[in-house]
Amino acid sequence: MANQPTQPFINYDGAIRAALDWLGERKVHLEEAYESRLGGFGMRTADGSAGYRIEFDDRSKAHINVWSGHEKGPHFTFPGNAAAVRAKWRQLFLWDPNLKRRTAD
């Protein structure tokens, strides 16, 4: 996988606004919250063809991924560690780390 371009922001609010603007420019209408099989939570269209995902990994740190069809957008990065990203998941998606992870369909 090629490295995605990165757009750094000073906080989560700036990153999510930029991510939503990127999706808005592509006329994406987000319809459902979801848990990614690869880790992270986000919002996507009903058919899963476009959306965003908030996640943390060692390479990109705290960031938001966006996609629309086959187009992958930049990583919108923001300050924070893995614990801060998990806190954001709990705040936005009512995620409980003590619940058993869902099984893949």
N, C-alpha and C positions, 0 to 999 in steps of 0.2 A: 504494500500500500504506500502510495506516495505521501510525503508529509503535506498536511493541510496548512494553508496560510493561517497565521495567528493574528488576532486583533486584541491587544491587551486593553483592559479597562481598570479604573481605580476601584470599582466596586461591582457587586452583583447587579445592582439596578441598571447601571450603564450597559453591562453585558447583555442582560435580557432585553432591554429596549432595542439594542442594535440587532440582536437575533430576531426579534419580532418584526423589526423594520425589514430585515433581509427577507423574511418569509412574506411579509406584506407586499413587497415589490414583486413577488412571484404570484400574488393573488391567492395565497394559501389561507384556508379557513380551518383553524384548529378545532377539533370536535371532541377529543377524548384524551384523558390522562392514561398513561401506560407505564409499565415497568419493562425495561429493556432486558432481553435475555443476556446481553453482554454487560449488564450493570448500568445503573442509572435510572432515572425517572424523567418523564417529559410529557409533552402534549403532541398529538399527531392528528392527521385527518382520519376519517372513519376507515378508509381503505389502507392506511399506513404508508401512503406514497409520499408524504411530506410531514415535517414536524421538527421538533427540537428535543434534545436530551441534555440534562444537567448531570455531569459526572466528574470524577476525579481519577487521574491515573498518574503514575510516576513521571511520565514523559511530559504531558501537557499541564499537569496539576489541575486546579479547579477550572472548569470550562463548560461551555455550552456548545454542543454540536448542532448544526442545522442541515437539513437536506430537503430537496424538492425534486421528486422523480429521481433521475440518475445524477443530478447535480448536487455535489457536496459543497457546503459553504465553509467558511473559515471556522476555526475554533475561537470563540469569543471568551477569552480568559479573564479571570477576576481573582483577587487575592483570597486565599483560604486554603485550609488543609482538608484532609479526608473527613475529619470530624465536622468541620464547618459545612461541607457539602452534605453529609448525612443529616445535619440539623436543618438544612434547607429542604431536603426531601421530606422530613417530618413536618415542617411548617407548611409546605405547599401541597404535599400529596398524602398526608396523614400516614406516612410510612412508619411501621413499627419494626425495628431491627430484631425484636424477639419472636416475631411470627415466622413460621416456616416459609421458606422461599417457595413461590409457586412452581409447578412443574411445567416443562415445555409441552406445548400441544403437539 
